[in-house]
Amino acid sequence: MTTNSDVLTTFLGYDERDLEFEKIASDLDSHDIEHGVEVIFDYYRRNGFPHYTVREDEKHQHMRKIQRFDVDTIFKDNQIIQTMHGLRMAWTYFPHFWEVQCGNAI
């Protein structure tokens, strides 16, 4: 689908920078990486970072799933293995997780 950004900005009041963000975010491989970083950074600087959110009913649903989870399945050779259960809900209570260093990662 072709989008006419002039029409969207002039007649519908869309911000040209938001349209550029959508264009880049929907097709990252077709754009210059430096330009893409600048556009994406600008977008989140203006709109705020998209932290995880969970509705109240979803929190209850996640808690029920966690309660039903068979914890014996996370042990292998007497070691705890990684599981992704409850992460979406956990991230909503831990918005600064991006700042936590993990191992040697920067």
C-alpha positions as CSV (number, residue, x, y, z in Angstrom):
1,M,0.0,0.0,0.0
2,T,1.3,3.4,-0.9
3,T,1.0,6.2,1.6
4,N,0.9,9.8,0.6
5,S,2.6,11.6,3.6
6,D,1.7,15.0,2.2
7,V,-2.0,14.2,2.4
8,L,-1.7,12.6,5.9
9,T,0.2,15.6,7.3
10,T,-1.7,18.4,5.5
11,F,-5.2,17.3,5.8
12,L,-5.3,14.8,8.7
13,G,-2.7,16.5,10.9
14,Y,-0.2,13.6,11.2
15,D,3.2,14.5,12.3
16,E,5.7,14.0,9.5
17,R,8.3,12.5,12.0
18,D,5.7,9.9,13.1
19,L,5.1,8.9,9.5
20,E,8.9,8.6,9.0
21,F,9.1,6.4,12.1
22,E,6.3,4.1,10.9
23,K,8.0,3.8,7.5
24,I,11.3,2.8,9.0
25,A,10.0,0.6,11.7
26,S,7.9,-1.4,9.3
27,D,10.8,-2.1,6.9
28,L,14.2,-1.8,8.8
29,D,16.3,-3.5,6.1
30,S,15.5,-1.0,3.4
31,H,16.8,2.1,5.3
32,D,20.2,3.5,6.3
33,I,20.9,2.3,9.8
34,E,22.2,5.7,11.0
35,H,19.1,7.5,9.8
36,G,16.9,4.8,11.3
37,V,18.5,5.1,14.7
38,E,18.0,8.9,14.6
39,V,14.4,8.6,13.6
40,I,13.6,5.9,16.2
41,F,15.4,7.7,19.0
42,D,13.5,10.9,18.1
43,Y,10.2,9.1,18.1
44,Y,10.7,7.6,21.6
45,R,12.1,10.8,22.9
46,R,8.9,12.6,21.9
47,N,6.4,9.8,22.8
48,G,8.1,8.0,25.7
49,F,9.5,4.5,25.8
50,P,6.9,1.7,25.2
51,H,7.1,-0.1,28.6
52,Y,5.2,-3.3,29.0
53,T,1.7,-2.9,30.2
54,V,-0.8,-5.6,31.4
55,R,-4.5,-5.0,32.1
56,E,-5.8,-6.0,35.5
57,D,-7.7,-9.0,34.1
58,E,-4.5,-10.1,32.3
59,K,-2.6,-10.0,35.6
60,H,-5.0,-12.4,37.2
61,Q,-4.8,-14.7,34.1
62,H,-1.0,-14.7,34.3
63,M,-1.1,-15.4,38.0
64,R,-3.4,-18.4,37.5
65,K,-1.0,-19.7,34.9
66,I,1.9,-19.3,37.2
67,Q,0.0,-21.0,40.0
68,R,-0.8,-24.0,37.7
69,F,2.8,-24.3,36.4
70,D,4.5,-27.5,37.3
71,V,7.7,-26.3,39.0
72,D,9.3,-29.8,38.8
73,T,9.7,-29.2,35.0
74,I,12.3,-26.6,35.5
75,F,14.9,-29.0,36.9
76,K,17.3,-30.9,34.6
77,D,20.2,-32.9,36.1
78,N,19.6,-31.1,39.5
79,Q,20.0,-27.7,37.8
80,I,17.3,-25.0,37.3
81,I,16.7,-24.3,33.6
82,Q,15.4,-21.1,32.1
83,T,11.6,-20.7,31.7
84,M,9.7,-17.8,30.2
85,H,6.6,-18.1,32.5
86,G,5.3,-14.9,33.8
87,L,7.8,-12.6,32.1
88,R,5.3,-10.3,30.5
89,M,3.8,-9.5,33.8
90,A,7.1,-9.3,35.6
91,W,8.4,-6.7,33.1
92,T,5.5,-4.4,34.0
93,Y,6.9,-4.2,37.6
94,F,10.5,-3.8,36.4
95,P,10.6,-0.9,33.8
96,H,14.3,-0.2,34.5
97,F,15.3,-3.7,33.4
98,W,17.0,-2.2,30.3
99,E,19.5,-0.6,32.6
100,V,20.6,-3.9,34.3
101,Q,23.8,-5.3,33.0
102,C,23.8,-9.0,32.3
103,G,27.2,-10.7,32.2
104,N,29.5,-8.8,29.9
105,A,26.7,-7.2,27.8
106,I,26.8,-3.5,27.5
